[in-house]
Amino acid sequence: MRDKLVRDYDRVDARRVWEVVTTSLPDLLNQLQPLLPKEGEP
């Protein structure tokens, strides 16, 4: 998706981007959270 946003910016469907940001991104963040170091840990 990044490539599409950067190279074909004039043809990006803003509604689709918003849909991904509001639905898929929170799920991804929840999956990544356990892999990230806790605040204050090296």
Summary of the structure (lengths in Angstrom):
residues: 42
radius of gyration: 14.6
end to end distance: 31.3
largest distance: 42.4
contacts: 65
relative contact order: 0.10
helix: 74%
strand: 0%
